[in-house]
Amino acid sequence: MQNKYAGDIGDYLKLGILRALSPGRKLGVAWWLHPDGGPVGDGQHTKYLDAGLDWRPYDPPLFDHLREIVHTGRRNVAALQDERLLPGARFAAEQIPVTCGPSERPIQRAAWFGRVKAALAGCDLVFADPDNGIEPAGYKPTMGNSGKSITWDEIAALRAPGRALVVYHHQTRFKGGHINELKHLAKGLRARGCAAVDVLRAKPYSPRAFFLLEADAELRSRAEALSRQWGEHLSWHPEV
């Protein structure tokens, strides 16, 4: 997640999902906040806000809030933490330490992650929102872009008895396409102890996935119902 993305189509999707899944749960959100960067014009997927008749019906209060954020220039994660959007949620919004030297990155990252876990203690539904997603092949904690990924070890450390996780992952150039990428990642999650791995896959602009880990029957039912509500924009892949 980067501040400059606040209010884009990705936020409409992710917050819409969380609003559907979280009632009656103790929600915790870890933004995995990365310093703004990337190509000029990146983060401008906001044209959906000008097509209200097409997009607003899926979640009118959320749509109106995000449109206000974008149109007033308040594009940052703090503007997404409105109590009206996610009542009672806890947030871990400290920026990931990536500006230090390579040798210091793993140390500072470990300390940062410890604070994230502490902030979300007691939550039984946790959303992790890394900029890119789950760590790719060849990932090293000393890399300059290491903060854009959540590591396999961090996913494992966020697991807790009675807790479900939602983990964001953006499409890459994985050989065989996005569905095969999801299957590959699901296999890796199961190999690391996740018994239940489901996916909500969003297609607008660029495919992205929300891995739903260790969800109970109620959460899975809510996810499936949400996919029917959003139609072509969101598909449900149980036990992918």
C-alpha positions as CSV (number, residue, x, y, z in Angstrom):
1,M,0.0,0.0,0.0
2,Q,1.1,3.5,-0.8
3,N,-0.6,6.8,0.3
4,K,-0.9,7.9,-3.3
5,Y,-3.1,4.9,-4.1
6,A,-5.8,5.9,-1.5
7,G,-9.2,5.9,-3.1
8,D,-8.3,4.0,-6.2
9,I,-10.2,1.0,-7.6
10,G,-8.1,-1.3,-5.4
11,D,-9.3,0.4,-2.3
12,Y,-12.9,0.2,-3.4
13,L,-12.5,-3.6,-3.8
14,K,-10.4,-4.3,-0.7
15,L,-12.6,-2.1,1.6
16,G,-15.7,-3.5,0.1
17,I,-14.5,-7.0,0.9
18,L,-13.6,-6.1,4.4
19,R,-16.9,-4.4,5.0
20,A,-18.7,-7.5,3.9
21,L,-16.6,-9.9,5.9
22,S,-16.0,-8.0,9.2
23,P,-19.4,-7.5,10.9
24,G,-19.3,-9.3,14.2
25,R,-15.5,-9.7,14.0
26,K,-12.6,-7.9,15.6
27,L,-10.9,-6.6,12.4
28,G,-7.3,-5.6,12.2
29,V,-5.8,-3.9,9.2
30,A,-2.0,-3.9,8.5
31,W,-1.4,-1.5,5.6
32,W,2.2,-2.6,4.9
33,L,2.7,1.1,4.1
34,H,5.5,1.7,1.6
35,P,6.9,5.1,0.7
36,D,5.2,6.6,-2.4
37,G,7.1,5.8,-5.6
38,G,6.8,4.2,-9.0
39,P,6.2,5.6,-12.4
40,V,4.6,9.0,-12.9
41,G,0.9,8.6,-13.1
42,D,0.9,5.4,-11.2
43,G,-2.0,5.2,-8.8
44,Q,-4.5,7.0,-11.0
45,H,-7.1,4.2,-11.4
46,T,-9.8,6.5,-10.1
47,K,-12.0,6.9,-13.2
48,Y,-14.5,4.5,-11.7
49,L,-15.5,7.4,-9.4
50,D,-16.7,9.3,-12.4
51,A,-19.0,6.4,-13.4
52,G,-21.2,6.4,-10.4
53,L,-24.1,4.6,-12.0
54,D,-21.8,1.7,-12.9
55,W,-19.9,1.4,-9.6
56,R,-21.7,3.1,-6.8
57,P,-24.5,0.5,-6.3
58,Y,-22.0,-2.1,-5.0
59,D,-21.4,-0.1,-1.8
60,P,-22.8,3.4,-1.9
61,P,-21.4,4.7,1.5
62,L,-17.9,3.5,0.6
63,F,-18.1,4.8,-2.9
64,D,-19.1,8.3,-1.7
65,H,-16.3,8.3,0.9
66,L,-13.6,7.4,-1.6
67,R,-14.9,9.9,-4.1
68,E,-14.7,12.6,-1.5
69,I,-11.1,11.6,-0.6
70,V,-9.9,11.7,-4.2
71,H,-11.8,14.9,-5.2
72,T,-10.4,16.8,-2.1
73,G,-6.9,15.5,-2.5
74,R,-6.8,13.7,0.8
75,R,-5.2,10.6,-0.6
76,N,-3.6,8.8,2.3
77,V,-4.3,5.8,4.5
78,A,-5.4,7.9,7.4
79,A,-8.4,9.0,5.3
80,L,-9.4,5.3,4.9
81,Q,-9.5,4.7,8.6
82,D,-12.8,6.3,9.1
83,E,-14.9,4.7,11.8
84,R,-17.9,4.8,9.6
85,L,-16.3,2.5,7.0
86,L,-14.8,-0.1,9.3
87,P,-16.4,0.3,12.8
88,G,-14.2,-0.8,15.6
89,A,-11.2,-1.8,13.4
90,R,-7.7,-1.5,14.6
91,F,-5.0,-0.3,12.2
92,A,-1.2,-0.7,11.9
93,A,-0.2,2.1,9.7
94,E,3.5,2.7,10.5
95,Q,5.6,3.0,7.3
96,I,7.9,0.0,6.6
97,P,11.5,0.9,7.2
98,V,13.1,0.7,3.7
99,T,15.2,3.8,3.5
100,C,18.0,2.4,5.7
101,G,21.0,0.5,4.4
102,P,20.7,-3.1,3.2
103,S,22.2,-4.7,6.3
104,E,19.9,-2.7,8.5
105,R,16.7,-3.6,6.6
106,P,16.1,-7.0,8.1
107,I,16.7,-5.8,11.6
108,Q,14.4,-2.8,11.3
109,R,11.8,-4.8,9.4
110,A,11.7,-7.4,12.3
111,A,11.1,-4.6,14.8
112,W,8.5,-3.0,12.7
113,F,6.7,-6.3,12.2
114,G,6.7,-6.9,16.0
115,R,4.9,-3.6,16.4
116,V,2.4,-4.6,13.7
117,K,1.6,-7.9,15.6
118,A,1.2,-6.1,18.9
119,A,-1.2,-3.5,17.3
120,L,-3.4,-6.3,16.0
121,A,-3.4,-8.5,19.1
122,G,-6.9,-9.8,19.9
123,C,-8.1,-9.4,16.3
124,D,-9.8,-12.5,14.9
125,L,-9.8,-11.2,11.3
126,V,-6.6,-9.6,10.0
127,F,-6.0,-8.0,6.6
128,A,-2.5,-7.7,5.3
129,D,-2.1,-5.2,2.4
130,P,1.4,-5.4,0.9
131,D,2.1,-3.2,-2.1
132,N,2.8,-6.1,-4.4
133,G,1.8,-9.2,-2.4
134,I,3.4,-12.4,-1.3
135,E,7.2,-12.5,-1.6
136,P,8.4,-13.6,-5.1
137,A,11.0,-16.1,-6.0
138,G,14.4,-14.6,-5.3
139,Y,13.2,-12.4,-2.6
140,K,15.8,-11.1,-0.1
141,P,15.1,-9.0,3.0
142,T,18.1,-6.8,2.1
143,M,16.6,-5.7,-1.3
144,G,15.5,-2.1,-1.8
145,N,12.0,-3.2,-2.8
146,S,11.6,-5.8,0.0
147,G,9.1,-3.6,1.7
148,K,6.6,-4.2,-1.1
149,S,6.1,-7.8,-0.2
150,I,4.8,-9.8,2.8
151,T,7.0,-12.7,3.5
152,W,6.0,-16.3,4.0
153,D,7.3,-16.1,7.6
154,E,5.3,-13.0,8.3
155,I,2.1,-14.7,7.1
156,A,2.9,-17.6,9.3
157,A,3.5,-15.3,12.3
158,L,0.2,-13.5,11.8
159,R,-1.7,-16.8,12.1
160,A,-3.3,-17.5,15.5
161,P,-6.0,-19.8,16.8
162,G,-9.5,-18.6,15.9
163,R,-8.1,-16.0,13.5
164,A,-8.7,-15.7,9.8
165,L,-6.4,-13.8,7.5
166,V,-7.0,-11.9,4.3
167,V,-3.7,-11.4,2.3
168,Y,-3.5,-9.2,-0.8
169,H,-1.5,-10.2,-3.8
170,H,-1.3,-8.4,-7.2
171,Q,-0.9,-10.2,-10.5
172,T,2.7,-10.8,-11.7
173,R,4.1,-12.2,-14.9
174,F,3.8,-15.7,-13.6
175,K,4.1,-18.3,-16.3
176,G,0.7,-19.8,-17.2
177,G,-1.3,-16.8,-16.1
178,H,-3.0,-15.5,-12.9
179,I,-5.1,-18.6,-12.0
180,N,-2.0,-20.7,-12.1
181,E,-0.2,-18.2,-10.0
182,L,-3.0,-18.4,-7.4
183,K,-2.8,-22.2,-7.4
184,H,1.0,-22.0,-7.0
185,L,0.7,-19.6,-4.1
186,A,-2.1,-21.6,-2.5
187,K,0.2,-24.7,-2.6
188,G,2.9,-22.7,-0.9
189,L,0.5,-21.6,1.8
190,R,-0.7,-25.1,2.5
191,A,2.9,-26.3,2.6
192,R,3.5,-23.8,5.4
193,G,0.6,-25.0,7.5
194,C,-2.6,-23.2,6.2
195,A,-5.3,-25.8,6.2
196,A,-8.0,-23.6,4.5
197,V,-7.0,-21.5,1.5
198,D,-9.7,-19.7,-0.5
199,V,-9.4,-16.7,-2.9
200,L,-11.5,-13.7,-4.0
201,R,-10.2,-12.7,-7.3
202,A,-10.8,-9.1,-8.6
203,K,-10.5,-8.2,-12.3
204,P,-11.0,-4.5,-12.8
205,Y,-8.0,-2.7,-14.4
206,S,-5.5,-5.4,-13.4
207,P,-6.2,-8.8,-11.7
208,R,-5.5,-9.0,-8.0
209,A,-6.3,-11.6,-5.4
210,F,-7.4,-11.6,-1.8
211,F,-6.3,-14.9,-0.1
212,L,-8.7,-15.9,2.6
213,L,-6.9,-18.1,5.1
214,E,-8.3,-20.3,7.8
215,A,-11.8,-18.9,7.3
216,D,-14.8,-20.5,9.0
217,A,-18.0,-21.4,7.2
218,E,-19.6,-18.0,7.9
219,L,-16.8,-16.0,6.4
220,R,-16.6,-18.3,3.4
221,S,-20.3,-17.9,2.9
222,R,-20.0,-14.1,3.1
223,A,-17.2,-14.1,0.6
224,E,-19.2,-16.3,-1.9
225,A,-22.2,-14.0,-1.5
226,L,-20.1,-10.9,-2.1
227,S,-18.8,-12.4,-5.4
228,R,-22.3,-12.9,-6.6
229,Q,-23.2,-9.3,-5.6
230,W,-20.2,-7.9,-7.5
231,G,-20.8,-10.1,-10.5
232,E,-18.1,-9.9,-13.2
233,H,-15.8,-7.8,-11.1
234,L,-15.2,-10.4,-8.3
235,S,-15.0,-14.2,-8.5
236,W,-14.9,-16.8,-5.7
237,H,-12.4,-19.6,-5.8
238,P,-12.9,-21.9,-2.8
239,E,-10.0,-24.3,-2.0
240,V,-8.1,-22.9,-5.0
